Structure formats: structure tokens, C-alpha cells
Amino acid sequence: MVAHANNLSTMTAPANQQPLHIVSTTKLQNLMQYQSVQHVNPTVPTDLDVGTMVTFPVFCQCLATTDNAAALVSYVMQPGDTYTSIAAAFFVAYPQ
């Protein structure tokens, strides 16, 4: 993994003919939009071959020390999720 100013980039090797959007949504848990992957890999085809190395940019916005956050958790909403169900999964209260 290579760190840059406000983002991280990671390299991964896809399965044969696996589309970029499948890699970004399954292997990397929706941490970026596949269009961003295409943007930083303009010469890489969208259906990948085994052995093709692709850069997946993970843009990060870190909290400032003045935010007083004890922890930052990222979660990708899934079909059927509600704010209440997500709050319950993380054992936090959600105002009704």
C-alpha cells in the first residue's frame, strides 16, 4: 500500500475477466467508485485479466483532533438497512 497526502492506494490482482466494479464493490467493500478506478487506470480495460495490476484509490478524510472522536467507523449501507438497524448492529442509540 502506498500512502499519499489524503488518500491511500492499494494494488490487487483480480480474477480473470472480473469487471472493475465487482472488484471495487466486493474485494474492497465499496471504498471507492469504480469510475475513480477507471480514472486512475486509463489504459486498463474494465474487464480484467489475471495478472493485471490495477490501482484502487481509497480517498480518506481524516478527522481533526478538535472533532473529539473516539473512533471513526465506515460502513457501506446494504439493501434493507435502516439507520435504526445499523445503530443496533454497532450498539449505539439512534434518536427516534
VENTA-V277973 format. One record per pair of residues at least 24 apart in sequence whose C-alpha atoms are under 8 Angstrom apart, sorted by sequence separation. I is the first residue (numbers start at 1). GAP is how many residues later the second one is. D is the distance in whole Angstrom. If there is no record, write none. Layout:
i->I gap->GAP d->D
i->I gap->GAP d->D
This chain:
i->32 gap->24 d->8
i->32 gap->25 d->7
i->20 gap->26 d->5
i->32 gap->26 d->6
i->19 gap->27 d->5
i->20 gap->27 d->7
i->31 gap->27 d->6
i->32 gap->27 d->7
i->19 gap->28 d->4
i->20 gap->28 d->7
i->31 gap->28 d->8
i->18 gap->29 d->5
i->19 gap->29 d->6
i->17 gap->30 d->5
i->18 gap->30 d->5
i->17 gap->31 d->5
i->18 gap->31 d->7
i->16 gap->32 d->6
i->17 gap->32 d->5
i->24 gap->32 d->8
i->15 gap->33 d->7
i->16 gap->33 d->4
i->17 gap->33 d->7
i->14 gap->34 d->7
i->15 gap->34 d->7
i->16 gap->34 d->5
i->14 gap->35 d->7
i->15 gap->35 d->5
i->14 gap->36 d->6
i->13 gap->37 d->7
i->14 gap->37 d->7
i->13 gap->38 d->6
i->14 gap->38 d->7
i->13 gap->39 d->6
i->14 gap->39 d->8
i->13 gap->40 d->6
i->12 gap->41 d->6
i->13 gap->41 d->7
i->11 gap->42 d->7
i->12 gap->42 d->6
i->11 gap->43 d->6
i->12 gap->43 d->7
i->11 gap->44 d->5
i->12 gap->44 d->8
i->10 gap->45 d->6
i->11 gap->45 d->6
i->9 gap->46 d->6
i->10 gap->46 d->6
i->30 gap->46 d->7
i->9 gap->47 d->6
i->10 gap->47 d->7
i->29 gap->47 d->7
i->9 gap->48 d->5
i->10 gap->48 d->8
i->8 gap->49 d->6
i->9 gap->49 d->6
i->7 gap->50 d->7
i->8 gap->50 d->5
i->7 gap->51 d->6
i->8 gap->51 d->6
i->7 gap->52 d->4
i->8 gap->52 d->7
i->6 gap->53 d->6
i->7 gap->53 d->5
i->6 gap->54 d->6
i->7 gap->54 d->8
i->6 gap->55 d->7
i->6 gap->56 d->8
